[in-house]
Structure formats: structure tokens, C-alpha cells
């Protein structure tokens, strides 16, 4: 995963960090540290999401906010989450992709990754599936996770294409948070595109862990009909 030593912190980056420290919540920090066990607890300030969102909307108007965005890697989970929420405000697709390509190699946890939902992608720009493919080919696990998540978020409804299932199914990873996202993607596909997605489970196209996790997530979903849940239970692979 891309990393570099911190250089001198810009004035804007220091100002942002001071704002985050003013919002820190030790009780929430302890809770978040348990949810994100891949990070050291001391890197979690515990800024609550509504406060982080409000700060992101304010900072988007700060002329030198680019200095904070360029100050990578960030030291705290909360800085990464704030960075993600600022990028979410971008409404131009090309600008959003460019900013993501800078930031994604430094994303080191699922919480920040799953916070990335750029407004620019809501209209499903034609170039986005190709960008998702590129992200899914990355060596960085959270970049892969993000690419899958964007396909799941934007391309399992009217813009769905069967080849997207194939492209996700061929991803092979030893990373827990990548395989969990693959399972989440296929469980959602079973809710929204059942007739196409079910063959991937019937034919055991996923590794055993991901296959079984997909079934578990699908049968826990209220969006999957009872008859589909009953059938999916019969497809669990007994290890």
C-alpha cells in the first residue's frame, strides 16, 4: 500500500486537524477502534459522522482545502474519513476520478473506503464502469473494494449488464475486506438481478468462503423473497 513519510504539515492541514481534535469523542473512538481492528486505536479520534459531514461541507468552501487533501498519508482515521466526505461533494466525474486516484492508494480501512460515494457518480457517467474495472485490477485491496462497491451501488438496477457479475467473480484475493465486498456484491445481485446472479452460486463460481458468505448475507436480506432464501440454503457448501 502506498505510503510516504510525513513532510512538513501545511497550514491548511494543521487547521483541519485542529478542527477534528475539537470534535473528538473518546467514547465513540473506543467504539470505532473495535469496528476497525486493522488500525491502531490511537489513530482514531472518534469524531461522529454527522459532525464530520458538517465539517466536510464547510471545508469544501475553503480556498486552500487542496493543501489538506494533498497532505498524504493522513495520520488519523478521522482525517481519512473527512477526506472521503470532501471528495463526495465533487460533482464533476473527471475531477472525482482524478482525486480518487490520488487518495485511494492511501485508504487503509473499510470505514473510509465505504464512506466514498462521490455525487459525480450518481448520474452513472458512461466512463464509470471502465474506471471500476481499472480499480478492481489494482494491487491495493481497498481500491479493489471501492471498484466493486461502485458497481454494486450504481450498476445493479437499470444500468445493469451481466458481464459485471463475471468481472467481479474472477477477482481472486486473500484479503478479507475484498472477499467480504465480493460477497456483499453478489448478495445484492441476488436481491436485484436474481435470474442472472443465481447461476454463479449454482455453479460455485466463487471460492468456498465467499460463496457461503454470499448466501448468508442474501438470506439475511429482507429484499430476497422467502422462496429464494429457502433455495439458497440448499446451496451452502459444507466444509
C-alpha positions in Angstrom: 0.0 0.0 0.0 1.4 3.4 -1.0 3.0 5.3 1.9 5.5 8.0 2.4 6.9 9.8 5.4 5.1 12.9 6.5 6.7 16.1 5.3 6.0 19.5 6.8 2.3 19.8 7.5 0.7 22.7 5.6 -1.2 25.4 7.4 -4.5 24.1 6.0 -3.8 20.6 7.1 -2.9 21.7 10.6 -6.1 23.8 10.8 -8.2 20.8 9.7 -6.6 18.6 12.3 -7.2 21.1 15.0 -10.9 21.2 14.0 -11.1 17.4 14.2 -9.4 17.4 17.6 -12.1 19.8 18.8 -14.7 17.3 17.8 -13.1 14.2 19.1 -15.2 11.9 21.2 -13.3 9.3 23.3 -16.4 7.1 23.9 -17.0 6.9 20.1 -13.3 6.5 19.5 -13.2 3.3 21.6 -16.3 2.0 19.7 -14.9 2.8 16.3 -11.5 1.3 17.1 -13.3 -2.0 17.7 -15.1 -1.8 14.4 -11.8 -1.0 12.5 -9.4 -3.5 14.1 -6.8 -3.1 11.3 -5.9 0.3 12.7 -4.1 1.2 15.9 -6.6 2.6 18.4 -4.6 5.8 18.9 -5.3 6.7 15.3 -9.0 7.0 16.0 -10.3 10.3 17.3 -14.0 9.3 17.3 -15.4 12.3 15.5 -19.1 11.4 15.0 -20.3 11.1 11.4 -22.8 14.0 11.4 -20.1 16.3 12.8 -17.6 15.0 10.1 -20.2 15.6 7.4 -20.9 19.1 8.5 -17.2 19.9 8.7 -16.7 18.5 5.2 -19.4 20.7 3.7 -17.9 23.7 5.4 -14.3 22.9 4.3 -15.3 22.4 0.7 -15.5 26.2 0.5 -12.1 26.7 2.0 -9.8 28.1 -0.8 -6.7 26.1 0.4 -8.5 22.8 1.2 -6.4 21.2 -1.6 -3.4 21.5 0.8 -5.2 19.2 3.3 -6.2 16.8 0.5 -2.5 16.7 -0.7 -1.1 16.0 2.8 -1.0 12.2 2.5 -0.9 9.9 4.2 -3.1 11.2 6.9 -2.4 10.3 10.5 -5.9 9.7 11.8 -8.9 7.7 10.6 -11.0 10.8 11.1 -8.8 12.7 8.6 -9.2 9.9 6.1 -13.0 9.9 6.6 -13.1 13.7 6.3 -11.1 13.5 3.1 -13.6 10.9 1.7 -16.6 13.1 2.6 -15.0 16.1 0.9 -14.4 14.1 -2.3 -18.1 13.1 -2.1 -19.1 16.7 -2.7 -17.3 16.7 -6.1 -19.9 16.8 -8.9 -17.6 16.6 -11.9 -16.8 13.0 -12.9 -13.3 13.5 -14.3 -12.3 15.6 -11.3 -13.7 13.0 -8.9 -11.8 10.2 -10.6 -8.6 12.2 -10.6 -9.0 13.0 -6.9 -9.8 9.3 -6.1 -6.7 8.1 -7.9 -4.6 10.2 -5.6 -6.4 9.2 -2.4 -7.3 5.5 -2.9 -3.7 4.1 -2.6 -3.7 5.6 0.9 -7.0 4.2 2.1 -6.2 1.6 4.7 -9.5 0.6 6.2 -13.1 -0.4 5.3 -14.8 2.5 7.0 -13.1 5.2 4.9 -13.5 3.1 1.8 -17.2 2.7 2.3 -17.6 6.4 3.0 -16.6 7.2 -0.6 -19.8 7.9 -2.6 -19.0 10.8 -4.9 -22.0 12.8 -6.0 -20.5 12.9 -9.5 -21.3 9.2 -9.9 -25.0 9.4 -9.2 -25.9 10.0 -12.8 -23.9 6.9 -13.8 -21.4 8.6 -16.2 -20.6 6.3 -19.2 -16.9 6.1 -18.3 -17.5 4.9 -14.7 -17.7 1.1 -15.4 -14.3 1.3 -17.1 -12.9 3.2 -14.1 -14.4 0.4 -11.8 -12.6 -2.2 -13.9 -9.3 -0.3 -13.5 -9.8 0.0 -9.8 -10.7 -3.7 -9.5 -7.4 -4.6 -11.1 -5.4 -2.7 -8.5 -2.9 -4.3 -6.2 -4.3 -2.1 -3.4 -7.1 -4.0 -1.5 -9.2 -1.0 -0.7 -9.0 0.3 -4.2 -10.4 -3.1 -5.4 -13.1 -3.0 -2.7 -14.1 0.5 -3.8 -14.3 -0.5 -7.5 -16.6 -3.4 -6.6 -18.7 -1.2 -4.4 -19.2 1.4 -7.1 -20.5 -1.4 -9.4 -22.8 -2.6 -6.7 -24.1 0.9 -5.9 -24.7 2.2 -9.4 -25.0 -0.8 -11.7 -27.3 -3.4 -10.3 -30.5 -1.7 -11.4 -31.5 -0.2 -14.7 -27.9 0.1 -15.9 -27.0 -3.5 -15.0 -25.1 -5.6 -17.5 -24.5 -9.4 -17.0 -20.8 -9.0 -17.7 -20.3 -7.0 -14.5 -21.1 -10.2 -12.5 -18.4 -12.0 -14.4 -15.9 -9.3 -13.8 -16.4 -9.4 -10.1 -16.5 -13.2 -9.9 -13.0 -13.5 -11.4 -11.3 -11.4 -8.7 -9.2 -13.6 -6.5 -7.9 -12.2 -3.3 -6.6 -13.3 0.1 -7.8 -10.0 1.6 -10.8 -10.4 4.0 -12.2 -7.0 3.1 -12.0 -7.6 -0.6 -13.8 -11.0 -0.3 -16.4 -9.6 2.0 -17.2 -6.9 -0.6 -17.5 -9.6 -3.3 -19.9 -11.5 -1.1 -21.9 -8.2 -0.5 -21.9 -7.5 -4.2 -23.3 -11.0 -5.1 -25.8 -10.9 -2.2 -27.1 -7.6 -3.5 -27.2 -9.0 -7.1 -29.3 -11.9 -5.8 -31.8 -9.4 -4.5 -31.8 -7.2 -7.6 -30.8 -9.5 -10.5 -31.6 -12.9 -9.2 -32.1 -14.8 -12.5 -28.7 -13.8 -13.7 -26.8 -14.0 -10.4 -28.1 -17.3 -9.1 -26.1 -19.3 -11.7 -22.9 -18.0 -10.1 -24.0 -19.7 -6.9 -25.4 -22.8 -8.5 -22.1 -23.3 -10.5 -19.9 -22.5 -7.5 -18.1 -19.8 -9.3 -16.8 -18.2 -6.1 -14.3 -19.5 -3.6 -16.0 -21.5 -0.8 -15.7 -18.8 1.9 -17.1 -16.1 -0.4 -19.8 -18.4 -1.8 -21.1 -19.2 1.7 -20.8 -15.6 2.9 -22.8 -14.5 -0.1 -25.6 -17.0 0.8 -25.6 -15.9 4.4 -25.9 -12.2 3.5 -28.6 -12.9 1.0 -30.8 -15.0 3.3 -30.4 -12.2 5.9 -31.7 -9.6 3.4 -35.3 -8.5 3.5 -35.1 -7.9 -0.2 -34.7 -11.6 -1.0 -38.0 -13.5 -1.2 -38.6 -16.4 1.1 -38.6 -18.9 -1.7 -35.2 -17.7 -2.9 -33.8 -17.8 0.6 -35.0 -21.4 1.0 -33.3 -22.4 -2.2 -30.1 -20.6 -1.4 -29.8 -22.5 1.9 -29.7 -25.7 -0.1 -26.6 -24.4 -2.0 -24.4 -23.8 1.0 -21.1 -25.7 0.7 -20.5 -27.9 3.6 -16.8 -27.8 4.5 
